[in-house]
Amino acid sequence: MNRWTETEKSFLIDNYNKISIEDISKATGKSISSIYQKAYYLELIHGSRWTESDILTLKNIYSDSSKEYIIESLNNRSWNSIKLKAERCGISRNTRDKINESFFSEYTPESCYVAGFIAADGWILSERPMVGISVMDTDEYILCEMARLMNFDGNVRNYKIKAENRHNMSTITFTSEKIIQDLCNNFNITPRKSLTIEYPTQIPNNMQKYFVLGHFDGDGGFVSRSNKKSLCVNITSTLSFLESEKSVIYNISGIDIIHNKVMLKKGSKITGTLTFEGKKALQFGEWIYYNANTFLKRKREIYDCFLPLKS
């Protein structure tokens, strides 16, 4: 990237708001976005001048406060303008997004749900202490809810998927060695978990259903069969994970699925699907949703359609 020379800066200062941005671009050889950025940097744009009070506020909050709070505190200046001013003042920012690093240290309904979701639709990078969770963009609200539960102040990133018949994705990522250690110790979630994950039977019995619900929301679903007269449950994972999960569901809820076979997925030697339907599926829905505050609405709505049949 070509740096601005003193001559080019002087030209910008002398001519900004006197000639068009396009003419400045032709004269300096700079892009229009570069000109606007430098104009912010030089405080040439109307309303961009920083007062001593603004600078003091910036110094006090820039390092550790959330992006939204900083923008609001500085009269809704643009984030680019704020970053440029901080750079000029020599103020650095703690770039790591804040999160409750003890969130997975204890077994709570919230931590067990999110851990279950990560077990299904999350990942851990071994090269660096990073955890990520992805959902379809239409389910972004559940990602925002999990972020809120973890006191995560980072952004949700949205990605367009070019492949046909694929939904766009929403993702959050965060870094924390402690969180990764807790996910491993308390929930058996490790890097490259897809083919190796084992069910965390160490979760207390009264918290198990929240983990099951999180895992179900990530890698399970309700399906209506026989012209919408029968409800079916499908849950996908490794064979060993599903065998243990099946036993947990049976032992804690009493739902008689212990004899339902985990079927190997076509083309796989490791991944399978646990399926059960009818009364067992209705009992499963009743068990996971009782006193649950966090769940995917679209899956709950399918279950709710069958409640009249249950009575």
Secondary structure, 3 states (H helix, E strand, C coil): CCCCCHHHHHHHHHHECCECHHHHHHHHCCCHHHHHHHHHHCCCCCCCCCCHHHHHHHHHHCCCCCHHHHHHHCCCCCHHHHHHHHHHCCCCCCCCCCCCCCCCCCCCHHHHHHHHHHHHHEEEECCCCEEEEEEEHHHHHHHHHHHHHCCCCCCCEEECCCCCCCCCEEEEEEECHHHHHHHHHHHCCCCCHHHCCCCCCCCCHHHHHHHHHHHHHHHEEEEEECCCCEEEEEEEEEHHHHHHHHHHHHHHHCCCCCCCCEEECCCCCCEEEEEEECHHHHHHHHHHHCCCCCCCHHHHHHHHCCHHHHC
